[in-house]
Amino acid sequence: MPHNFEVYKDKKGEFRIRFKYNSEVMFSSEGYASKSSAMSAIESFKKNGPGAAIEDNS
């Protein structure tokens, strides 16, 4: 699969999300206190991301 979400625990013990495309990290999330919160964030990205507007602040 060329793209995936990865959940990992950082040095502070918080759960974070990485989105990878062709093994390259495209974005990382803030830290979450629980793994279930990180998993909920992934579901939110998947549900709400396709319809998200693009904001260009340049």
C-alpha positions in Angstrom: 0.0 0.0 0.0 1.5 3.3 -1.0 -0.1 5.3 1.8 -1.0 4.7 5.5 -1.5 6.2 8.9 1.0 5.2 11.6 0.2 5.5 15.3 3.3 5.7 17.6 4.3 6.7 21.1 6.7 9.6 21.4 9.4 10.2 24.0 7.0 12.0 26.3 4.6 9.0 26.2 2.0 10.7 24.0 0.4 9.0 21.0 1.0 10.7 17.7 -0.1 10.0 14.1 2.0 10.1 11.0 0.5 10.0 7.5 2.9 8.4 5.1 2.8 8.3 1.3 5.4 6.0 -0.4 7.2 5.8 2.9 7.6 9.6 3.1 6.0 11.4 6.1 3.5 13.9 4.7 2.3 15.2 8.1 2.4 14.4 11.8 -0.2 15.2 14.5 -0.2 16.7 17.9 0.2 14.4 20.9 -2.8 12.5 22.3 -3.0 11.2 25.9 -4.6 7.9 24.8 -4.3 5.6 21.8 -8.0 5.6 21.4 -8.0 9.4 20.9 -5.3 9.1 18.2 -7.4 6.4 16.5 -10.5 8.7 16.7 -8.4 11.5 15.0 -7.6 9.2 12.2 -11.2 8.4 11.7 -12.0 12.1 11.7 -9.3 12.8 9.0 -10.7 10.0 6.9 -14.3 11.2 7.2 -13.7 15.0 7.0 -10.6 15.3 4.9 -12.0 14.6 1.4 -14.4 17.6 1.6 -12.0 20.0 3.3 -11.4 23.4 1.7 -7.9 24.6 0.8 -6.9 27.8 2.6 -4.0 29.6 0.9 -2.4 32.2 3.1 0.5 33.2 0.9 
